[in-house]
């Protein structure tokens, strides 16, 4: 779910901004007092001009803030889309929806750019006003002085100019200080409102009672949710004591999770008795992880105990995962655990629960995202092992565990209908709620499976069967690389990035911008020289034709000065407009190409690139390119040219000063050499520590239920205080460094002023008062701007890192599939994209079919053929498929089984061309898929994935993003077929709003049904199901299976499943092992051979379950044979 736009944070430099509130007026008052002393009442019109311009500056500054706040909504929306799409990129590629999301991102960005252009206009006018106040006010004072008093003299003119040059700084910072304090005041009001709210308002939250025995008892109690008082949870009797495992089962929405929340004290008790004792640990239905190492996530603030830690890792089936991860348990989980698969996230949550060693363990569907072998291993070694002496409440839909539980609570429609032993009464009741008689029979007839002998081999065996599945996590298969190599992969050289940045912004525009920069500063310097001419009355020295009278010199000089000021103002506007237009244009072109490249990048790119880094690139780095970098470079150019022109002007007026220019350059170089590395490091430290603090707050708010369940509030308060101290230390160090820079820059500036003073005294007769005044009025600016030039140079270099990262994405990320460029001849690809994202010359010509009319209705049949297919995820990785060959006829139902990591999902990846084949080929309807474009191939297939995703938008956009179906009746018909009509109507119809992956309105089962509707809407003859029902309760699974049989009966279907009952009625079964196809035949035939791998796999499910599975296979085989004979 997209977060709402954030309110503006407290100003990062509030103390400094606050002090500007009194220092700036004080400085301005002192300067104006000196001006009044010099010019008398001639200063009053100048003061009037200042008083007119100040409100304008404040108005434009306020307008900039309003535009930014309004634009924050679009920025948040754009970031939200990226946060949803990138973690679900595999699904996006399966659906061939890259173009849709690229279009949606660009739509939001277009709205953002409209406001950005207005922001540029306001900025340009505001900066121009700031820098035009001194010359404009000087014009008013000089003109008034000459008309009302006497001739303008050097000490009045150049002292006035010097004071106005100094006045620029307080005029710049005063509006900023007013805005900062205004924002701070508003933020403090929001904080006050938040801090005065009642904690846990409306809930019956309580800490576990340590005076009563561990466990939980509920007796004839009724609860309701604080947010929904109309929905009630009725619990006549429920209890769990140490050493017991109580299973909670029921349909979707039955109240299973609400029972857990009642035990946690997060529901309001209306009447009845409830008692919870001992320490609590909790695994939520949606796994929650911090952006820390796996070890820190597991320890969760507890003390280190190596033996317990190793036992937890083994019992939660994480041993092999930690061996695969290059940093082991020090690998980062990523934001919301994005670097891990769903099963890995759930097992880390379970490990955190086990390491806490609490008395009452609450597991809300903790085994849902795990395969059959891993789930049984965890149940035996963790739930029945480490939790043997704990009170355990297990919410589950896996009926096979019921006989091994001490009690069962059956829930339906918010009521606990049954609580007691697992017996025939419980089976009959659950059978009425969940019509899955064959599974109930298998679970009820079978005793607990025999435990293997406790040898080291048998103990490790289940762990070896656990998840090695492909995820989008770079850490799952990425080899260790040095930091420098990682940076090379994510950045380009600064010089190359600068060239790309300049080129994308338009070289001609850069040239025009440079001309306006020079013109603006040249005009400003010429106006200072004109004052020198004015004071010397140089016009009188010019020869004039006979009969021509001298005009009023005051009018002549003042009008020229006004004209120069007007030209300066125009050049300021043109300079700012062209510069900010150039930077915005460049940032937008880089962003557009980067988004396109990343969305269409090969899957190998996502395996070597951390998802968190990509999200930061498209949020933080993009914001820096839009806002921070242009401002820093803009002011660096303005102040740098002021400094350069000052040096040139003084060197021209005082010839000997040129010798000290070298000293200035050397000292500047030394200052930059010292300051830039330290400032960059401190800026990074400040950003990292601030990000960690904000990240902690966001994580705790998201996982507040877990934090409260573990009673970790004090721990996180201390952690927040610690991170706040670190952030404040970084801020203090950064500000101290800036003060150090200011001291040395002021010392160097004061030294140069002293040099000019020395020359003025020793050469006063040769130079004259106007020349000395001109030199002084310019050199005094060195004290104001020298420090800022050095700081902006450093900041620009630091911020340019974002450009380097984004230009890498925009220019060096390859296109997925067969890569071809505009210079290709006859559609022959010049190069291929390898699994690791490298582009290499094609070993043989590959015909790329583009918009071929003969393929308009491809595929018309569902014939699939794999011919000696070899595939690997990376060049340095093991083979995912090894010489796989099989043929699927049109309309056949094929199941794929095997241990996790055997190559089942890899087969689908090869079919969808997520990775290019190293050898062999795949044919669909007689066409080699390597000759097709990705969009043509993937739009001809449909898939229902293991982890369903709904994207923020509408029901319509989630079903038909490209608007291919204009008739709403078609969409409604599909929705009815999958059983989502009531839910869609509740959401507001086809155009009703749908939250994304963080939304709570749609359950996991309903989200999976939406994926089913997407597949049904595609009238293609091939359907793939990748563990589509692994995380469903039996009732929802049955609905999905019945819908698949009803809607997709005539389509070729490939089903990957861990639960054998899901594929036992297939026409044929693919049995995979270590990337090889071991068996391929009808299930009944394979089961007829006791030595076949499939037969052994079925036997492992238990005697009763195996018998039921064999019966189902034989019946299906007989039915198919009868159909063929009838034909």
Secondary structure, 3 states (H helix, E strand, C coil): CCCCCCCCCCCCCHHHHHHHHHHHHHHHHHHHHHHHHHHHHHHHHHHHHHHHHHHHHHHHHHHHHHHHHHHHHHHHHHHHHHHHHCCCHHHHHHHCCHHHHHHHHHHHHHHHHHHHHHHHHHHHHHHHHHHHHHHHHHHHHHHHHHHHCCCCCHHHHHHHHHHHHHHHHHHHHHHHHHHHHHHHHHHHHHHHHHHCCCCCCCCCCCCCECCCCCEEEEEEEEEEECCEEEEEEEEEEEEEECCCEEEEEECCCCCHHHHHHHHHCCCEEEEEEEEEECCEEEECCCCCCCCCEHHHHHHCCCCCCHHHHHHHHHHCCCHHHHHHCCCHHHCECCHHHCCCCHHHHHHHHHHHHHHHCCCEEEEECCCCCCCHHHHHHHHHHHHHHHCCCCEEEEECCCHHHHHHCCEEEEEECCEEEEEECCCHHHHHHHHHHCCCHHHHHHHHHCCCCCCCCCCHHHHHHHHHCCCCCCCCCHHHCCCCCCHHHHHHHHCCCHHHHHHHHHHHHCHHHHHHHHHHHHHHHHHHHHHHHHHHHHHHCHHHHCCCCCCCCCCCHHHHHHHHHHHHHHHHHHHHHHHHHHHHHHHHHHHHHHHHHHHHHHHCCCHHHHHHCCHHHHHHHHHHHHHHHHHHHHHHHHHHHHHHHHHHHHHHHHHHHCHHHHHHHHHHHHHHHHHHHHHHHHHHHHHHHHHHHHHHHHHHHHHHHHCHHHHHHCCCHHHHHHHHHHHHHHHHHHHHHHHHHHHHHHHHHHHHHHHHHHHHHHHHHHCHHHHCHHHHHHHHHHHCHHHHHHHHHHHHHHHHHHHHHHHHHHHHHHHCCCCCCEECCCCCCCCECCEEECCCCCEEECCCCCECECCCHHHCCCCCCCCEEEEEEEEECCCCCCEEEEEEEEEECCCCEEEEECCCCCCHHHHHHHHCCCCCCCEEEEEECCEEHHHECHHHHHCCCEEECCCCCCCCEEHHHHHCCCCCCCCHHHHHHHHHHCCCHHHHHHHCCCCCEECCCCCCCCCHHHHHHHHHHHHHHCCCCEEEEECCCCCCCHHHHHHHHHHHHHHCCCCEEEEECCCHHHHCCCCEEEEEECCEEEEEECHHHHHCCCCCHHHHHHHCCCHHHHHHHHHHHHHHHHHHHHHHHHC
